[in-house]
Amino acid sequence: MKTFIRHAIVGLFTLAVTVSAAAQSIEFQSLNRKQGFPALLEHRAQYTDKISGVLNYPAGATGQVPAMVIMHSSGGINNTTWEWSNYFLQMGIATFVVDSFTPRGILSSAADQAQLGYAASTSDALLALKVVAAQPGIDPKRVGVIGFSRGALAAATSSFENIRAAVLGADSTLKFALHIPYYGGCTQVGTTTGTPILLFAAGQDDFVSAESCALAASKLKEKGANIEYVLYPNAFHAFDVEREKTLYIANAQAFKNCVVAQDLDDLSYYVEGKKVTSKEYGDYYAKCMTKGATVSLNFPAKSDSRAKTTSFVKKVFGL
């Protein structure tokens, strides 16, 4: 039996896809939505928010199977999210689609990203890892994470060892086996757990800066990360999302002009290459933000990124 699920995403066209009726919804506690990375690293974290995720096993699964945690974009869970879930299920990989928004009463963060702190999104991903790894039939050493737009930031920063330890505990050996950020903002860097990262960016992205992602990838490599950076020069944001036409979202917050970085190893802040205070960082960030950004399907980029994702996941998971 199949159930059709349709979720709206602000300004975006979506397709109907199917989700197994055997899907299991799991609730879990996560970080307070307003807390930031300093709260995590300074042991002031308050895990007051209850969120949820949907767990699906691949058909005919036997033994311990790998799994992918899927982190949604600023529009929340949509049909492309379920398309990705089905894609992995067909590869024999279980999926856990995290809903960071609905349980918190958020419909979309595109026009106001401050509704949910990025540290909370990252905590959502890491605590989802803990949930998934404990499920029967899941191989805890083969759980990866993929994220899109703001979900990409969670997919990337969950690779930082000090963040992982802050959320899961310094004595925990649990970590993601792989990280796949798609067209997210690249404002955080840090020393990673060493597990491989496949980072996708779009050259025409006017939500976030592809240049910042290239710089972040370079900085992460300097810190010892195992990272591959893939740029699609002619692609816009959300290049893998099927839609009828290119769309301009007038009320979306855009950060293409923001040349900023936050080093989570020592909680230092940088603006245009210069070290600044956290207040100066926040002030600059508020001023560099603009309104209005574009989303557009780029089929060659979608096809190539799917092929690269498949190869990457199969190699790491040993499929």
BELPETA-V596477 format. One record per residue. N is the residue number from 0. NEAR is the number of other ideal C-beta (glycine too) atoms within 12 Angstrom. Layout:
n->N near->NEAR
n->N near->NEAR
//
This chain:
n->0 near->9
n->1 near->15
n->2 near->16
n->3 near->16
n->4 near->27
n->5 near->19
n->6 near->30
n->7 near->18
n->8 near->35
n->9 near->28
n->10 near->31
n->11 near->38
n->12 near->24
n->13 near->31
n->14 near->23
n->15 near->19
n->16 near->26
n->17 near->21
n->18 near->30
n->19 near->27
n->20 near->13
n->21 near->18
n->22 near->26
n->23 near->24
n->24 near->20
n->25 near->26
n->26 near->20
n->27 near->31
n->28 near->23
n->29 near->39
n->30 near->37
n->31 near->24
n->32 near->31
n->33 near->19
n->34 near->29
n->35 near->34
n->36 near->39
n->37 near->24
n->38 near->27
n->39 near->38
n->40 near->32
n->41 near->15
n->42 near->15
n->43 near->17
n->44 near->31
n->45 near->20
n->46 near->26
n->47 near->18
n->48 near->32
n->49 near->22
n->50 near->39
n->51 near->28
n->52 near->41
n->53 near->36
n->54 near->38
n->55 near->41
n->56 near->31
n->57 near->28
n->58 near->17
n->59 near->11
n->60 near->25
n->61 near->11
n->62 near->15
n->63 near->23
n->64 near->33
n->65 near->38
n->66 near->45
n->67 near->51
n->68 near->53
n->69 near->47
n->70 near->53
n->71 near->50
n->72 near->49
n->73 near->49
n->74 near->38
n->75 near->36
n->76 near->39
n->77 near->41
n->78 near->30
n->79 near->39
n->80 near->47
n->81 near->34
n->82 near->30
n->83 near->43
n->84 near->39
n->85 near->29
n->86 near->28
n->87 near->37
n->88 near->34
n->89 near->21
n->90 near->28
n->91 near->29
n->92 near->42
n->93 near->43
n->94 near->44
n->95 near->47
n->96 near->51
n->97 near->49
n->98 near->38
n->99 near->49
n->100 near->37
n->101 near->25
n->102 near->26
n->103 near->28
n->104 near->17
n->105 near->30
n->106 near->23
n->107 near->33
n->108 near->34
n->109 near->37
n->110 near->23
n->111 near->18
n->112 near->32
n->113 near->21
n->114 near->24
n->115 near->41
n->116 near->33
n->117 near->46
n->118 near->41
n->119 near->44
n->120 near->54
n->121 near->52
n->122 near->43
n->123 near->49
n->124 near->53
n->125 near->46
n->126 near->44
n->127 near->50
n->128 near->47
n->129 near->33
n->130 near->33
n->131 near->44
n->132 near->33
n->133 near->20
n->134 near->28
n->135 near->18
n->136 near->25
n->137 near->35
n->138 near->27
n->139 near->27
n->140 near->23
n->141 near->34
n->142 near->42
n->143 near->48
n->144 near->55
n->145 near->52
n->146 near->46
n->147 near->47
n->148 near->52
n->149 near->47
n->150 near->47
n->151 near->47
n->152 near->51
n->153 near->50
n->154 near->48
n->155 near->53
n->156 near->53
n->157 near->55
n->158 near->46
n->159 near->43
n->160 near->29
n->161 near->32
n->162 near->44
n->163 near->37
n->164 near->24
n->165 near->34
n->166 near->40
n->167 near->31
n->168 near->16
n->169 near->15
n->170 near->8
n->171 near->19
n->172 near->16
n->173 near->29
n->174 near->33
n->175 near->49
n->176 near->38
n->177 near->43
n->178 near->50
n->179 near->46
n->180 near->47
n->181 near->50
n->182 near->51
n->183 near->47
n->184 near->47
n->185 near->45
n->186 near->37
n->187 near->45
n->188 near->41
n->189 near->38
n->190 near->25
n->191 near->36
n->192 near->35
n->193 near->21
n->194 near->33
n->195 near->27
n->196 near->45
n->197 near->37
n->198 near->46
n->199 near->47
n->200 near->40
n->201 near->43
n->202 near->25
n->203 near->28
n->204 near->41
n->205 near->30
n->206 near->48
n->207 near->48
n->208 near->35
n->209 near->34
n->210 near->28
n->211 near->38
n->212 near->42
n->213 near->25
n->214 near->25
n->215 near->43
n->216 near->30
n->217 near->19
n->218 near->30
n->219 near->37
n->220 near->20
n->221 near->17
n->222 near->27
n->223 near->20
n->224 near->29
n->225 near->23
n->226 near->34
n->227 near->26
n->228 near->28
n->229 near->32
n->230 near->27
n->231 near->33
n->232 near->18
n->233 near->17
n->234 near->35
n->235 near->36
n->236 near->50
n->237 near->51
n->238 near->40
n->239 near->41
n->240 near->40
n->241 near->25
n->242 near->29
n->243 near->14
n->244 near->15
n->245 near->23
n->246 near->26
n->247 near->20
n->248 near->31
n->249 near->16
n->250 near->18
n->251 near->37
n->252 near->32
n->253 near->31
n->254 near->39
n->255 near->33
n->256 near->25
n->257 near->32
n->258 near->26
n->259 near->39
n->260 near->35
n->261 near->38
n->262 near->29
n->263 near->39
n->264 near->24
n->265 near->17
n->266 near->28
n->267 near->24
n->268 near->30
n->269 near->29
n->270 near->28
n->271 near->21
n->272 near->13
n->273 near->15
n->274 near->18
n->275 near->22
n->276 near->15
n->277 near->21
n->278 near->12
n->279 near->19
n->280 near->30
n->281 near->20
n->282 near->17
n->283 near->26
n->284 near->30
n->285 near->18
n->286 near->15
n->287 near->23
n->288 near->28
n->289 near->21
n->290 near->19
n->291 near->23
n->292 near->38
n->293 near->30
n->294 near->43
n->295 near->34
n->296 near->29
n->297 near->30
n->298 near->18
n->299 near->17
n->300 near->33
n->301 near->30
n->302 near->17
n->303 near->21
n->304 near->36
n->305 near->28
n->306 near->19
n->307 near->24
n->308 near->37
n->309 near->26
n->310 near->21
n->311 near->31
n->312 near->34
n->313 near->20
n->314 near->19
n->315 near->30
n->316 near->30
n->317 near->16
n->318 near->22
//
